[in-house]
Amino acid sequence: MLAFARLFDALDRTTRTSGKVAALADYFRCTPPADAAWALWFLCGRRLKRAVKTAHLRQCAAEVAGLPLWLVEACCEHVGHLGETLALLLPPNSNPAPPPLAELVERRLLPLAGAPETTQRELLRAAWSELDTPQRLLWHRLITGHFRAGAWQALLVPALATLAGVEPPVMTHRLMGEWRPTPADLSRLLSGASAEDAAVRGACLIQTDLFITEEAATPLPVPLRLSAPRPATSRG
């Protein structure tokens, strides 16, 4: 989770597209496959089932923060962002020990869904005790299903294509296919060029050629030319 939070910090600190692409490429190059697979899953906009009801989440946060529920709800309504508000209201963690992202998802997030509220309360408290404020914000986005990844999806393709050594259309085709957040599927997504990729590339070229051919075959409109007025002739 620490590396995932640092990735978002790096993405927020730069306005240059090249800098964001480089940050994403560095993350997937250096992060263990199990964590990187889950990060890619969320960054691609794929979601898990909502793990906990927002009302119960606010109640648990109010208990941990030692605040009345009405005050927490008023703050959430004023700010307009549940995850950020709760992250700021929770007591600061002076000694965070964030687990790897894969462990946080598989041992904290996935068991939340469908668990009794008492179990959910224990899992939420355990996660909050391990994370600092920025990490809690990401955690809240994951458990509420409000992880907005649209801004990063366009940057993922060039970053991952560079790592895999394939062309961007090939990487786009791979990400659109069926895959799960596992190290095996991540390895397949980031593998080098294959015969299937060559077929994808060929299809892209054929579509491009057809577009150019059709465009060239379309007759251009002939400009309308006005004939010069004839000189007036005298009669008689």
TILUM-824568 format. One line per 3 residues: number of its first residue (from 1); their letters; for each residue x, y, z of C-alpha. Coordinates in steps of 0.02 Angstrom, whole numbers, plus 50000, padded with zeros to 5 digits. Example, Ala and Ser with C-alpha at 12.3 -4.5 7.8 and 13.67 -1.06 7.14 Angstrom:
% residues 2
1) as) 50615:49775:50390 ~ 50684:49947:50357;
//
This chain:
% residues 236
1) mla) 50000:50000:50000 ~ 50146:50117:50032 ~ 50206:50105:49852;
4) far) 50029:50129:49787 ~ 50008:50287:49891 ~ 50177:50351:49833;
7) lfd) 50123:50322:49653 ~ 49972:50436:49676 ~ 50079:50565:49762;
10) ald) 50198:50563:49612 ~ 50052:50576:49491 ~ 49981:50726:49585;
13) rtt) 50147:50817:49596 ~ 50175:50830:49409 ~ 50069:50908:49274;
16) rts) 50174:50838:49132 ~ 50100:50689:49041 ~ 50274:50617:49014;
19) gkv) 50306:50629:49201 ~ 50146:50535:49243 ~ 50184:50400:49114;
22) aal) 50360:50382:49186 ~ 50290:50367:49364 ~ 50171:50230:49310;
25) ady) 50307:50137:49217 ~ 50423:50146:49368 ~ 50286:50081:49482;
28) frc) 50249:49928:49376 ~ 50433:49897:49346 ~ 50480:49895:49530;
31) tpp) 50323:49834:49621 ~ 50299:49649:49665 ~ 50182:49565:49540;
34) ada) 50045:49526:49666 ~ 50030:49710:49715 ~ 50051:49774:49537;
37) awa) 49912:49659:49474 ~ 49786:49733:49597 ~ 49847:49910:49560;
40) lwf) 49820:49882:49374 ~ 49647:49812:49409 ~ 49593:49970:49500;
43) lcg) 49683:50091:49383 ~ 49593:50013:49234 ~ 49428:50059:49315;
46) rrl) 49378:49882:49361 ~ 49284:49871:49525 ~ 49242:49751:49662;
49) kra) 49073:49740:49745 ~ 49043:49881:49870 ~ 49118:49811:50029;
52) vkt) 49027:49912:50162 ~ 48878:50028:50174 ~ 48924:50211:50188;
55) ahl) 48812:50234:50342 ~ 48905:50095:50434 ~ 49072:50166:50377;
58) rqc) 49028:50336:50448 ~ 48970:50256:50611 ~ 49133:50160:50632;
61) aae) 49238:50313:50592 ~ 49140:50416:50719 ~ 49174:50286:50853;
64) vag) 49361:50280:50818 ~ 49374:50470:50808 ~ 49273:50495:50966;
67) lpl) 49151:50611:50879 ~ 48962:50613:50877 ~ 48888:50538:50721;
70) wlv) 48791:50695:50679 ~ 48954:50795:50672 ~ 49037:50667:50557;
73) eac) 48886:50669:50442 ~ 48883:50860:50440 ~ 49068:50865:50394;
76) ceh) 49041:50738:50254 ~ 48897:50839:50184 ~ 48996:51001:50193;
79) vgh) 49152:50931:50111 ~ 49059:50824:49985 ~ 49188:50684:49984;
82) lge) 49159:50540:50106 ~ 49329:50457:50091 ~ 49430:50617:50112;
85) tla) 49324:50679:50257 ~ 49340:50518:50356 ~ 49526:50507:50323;
88) lll) 49549:50681:50397 ~ 49433:50652:50546 ~ 49516:50490:50603;
91) ppn) 49655:50511:50733 ~ 49827:50530:50649 ~ 49932:50373:50648;
94) snp) 50107:50414:50710 ~ 50173:50239:50677 ~ 50091:50170:50517;
97) app) 50138:49997:50457 ~ 50047:49977:50290 ~ 50037:49801:50222;
100) pla) 50068:49766:50038 ~ 49922:49812:49926 ~ 49882:49631:49883;
103) elv) 49875:49584:50067 ~ 49766:49734:50109 ~ 49643:49689:49971;
106) err) 49638:49502:50001 ~ 49642:49502:50192 ~ 49546:49661:50229;
109) llp) 49444:49720:50078 ~ 49376:49558:50007 ~ 49319:49488:50176;
112) lag) 49222:49650:50210 ~ 49090:49611:50078 ~ 48950:49510:50154;
115) ape) 49026:49502:50328 ~ 48923:49541:50483 ~ 48937:49721:50543;
118) ttq) 49037:49669:50696 ~ 49166:49586:50583 ~ 49166:49736:50467;
121) rel) 49201:49849:50615 ~ 49351:49743:50665 ~ 49420:49741:50487;
124) lra) 49399:49930:50468 ~ 49484:49965:50634 ~ 49627:49848:50589;
127) aws) 49655:49935:50422 ~ 49647:50109:50498 ~ 49775:50058:50630;
130) eld) 49899:50011:50492 ~ 49878:50161:50374 ~ 49919:50346:50379;
133) tpq) 49802:50482:50316 ~ 49843:50477:50128 ~ 49838:50287:50130;
136) rll) 49670:50290:50221 ~ 49601:50402:50084 ~ 49646:50272:49951;
139) whr) 49578:50134:50063 ~ 49411:50223:50078 ~ 49401:50242:49889;
142) lit) 49432:50057:49867 ~ 49304:49997:49993 ~ 49167:50116:49934;
145) ghf) 49196:50082:49748 ~ 49230:50266:49716 ~ 49403:50241:49645;
148) rag) 49405:50362:49499 ~ 49529:50294:49372 ~ 49472:50379:49214;
151) awq) 49612:50506:49218 ~ 49745:50370:49226 ~ 49680:50246:49098;
154) all) 49747:50345:48949 ~ 49919:50351:49033 ~ 49926:50165:49071;
157) vpa) 49936:50110:48890 ~ 50098:50200:48843 ~ 50177:50158:49012;
160) lat) 50139:49972:48999 ~ 50176:49965:48813 ~ 50351:50032:48849;
163) lag) 50379:49901:48983 ~ 50319:49759:48873 ~ 50407:49820:48717;
166) vep) 50248:49819:48613 ~ 50151:49952:48520 ~ 50011:50047:48610;
169) pvm) 49869:49970:48506 ~ 49930:49797:48558 ~ 49929:49845:48742;
172) thr) 49756:49921:48724 ~ 49694:49757:48650 ~ 49772:49659:48793;
175) lmg) 49694:49767:48929 ~ 49523:49754:48846 ~ 49530:49564:48854;
178) ewr) 49489:49445:48996 ~ 49614:49448:49139 ~ 49614:49438:49327;
181) ptp) 49721:49531:49456 ~ 49846:49390:49474 ~ 50035:49384:49448;
184) adl) 50012:49258:49307 ~ 49893:49369:49209 ~ 50001:49522:49242;
187) srl) 50151:49428:49172 ~ 50049:49386:49017 ~ 49995:49567:48995;
190) lsg) 50174:49629:49008 ~ 50252:49493:48900 ~ 50341:49532:48738;
193) asa) 50267:49529:48564 ~ 50180:49369:48509 ~ 50098:49299:48353;
196) eda) 49928:49356:48417 ~ 49996:49532:48437 ~ 50057:49529:48258;
199) avr) 49880:49487:48202 ~ 49813:49633:48304 ~ 49941:49749:48229;
202) gac) 49900:49686:48055 ~ 49715:49718:48082 ~ 49754:49896:48136;
205) liq) 49858:49923:47980 ~ 49721:49851:47869 ~ 49593:49968:47945;
208) tdl) 49712:50114:47918 ~ 49744:50064:47737 ~ 49558:50046:47703;
211) fit) 49525:50217:47775 ~ 49662:50294:47668 ~ 49604:50200:47513;
214) eea) 49422:50252:47536 ~ 49474:50430:47569 ~ 49583:50433:47412;
217) atp) 49446:50353:47307 ~ 49318:50483:47354 ~ 49312:50610:47214;
220) lpv) 49348:50785:47268 ~ 49214:50912:47229 ~ 49249:51011:47072;
223) plr) 49258:51195:47115 ~ 49123:51299:47036 ~ 49198:51420:46912;
226) lsa) 49104:51572:46855 ~ 49132:51612:46673 ~ 49195:51785:46636;
229) prp) 49058:51903:46578 ~ 49051:51924:46390 ~ 49088:52096:46327;
232) ats) 48935:52193:46274 ~ 48909:52207:46085 ~ 48832:52356:46002;
235) rg) 48681:52333:45888 ~ 48644:52424:45727;
//
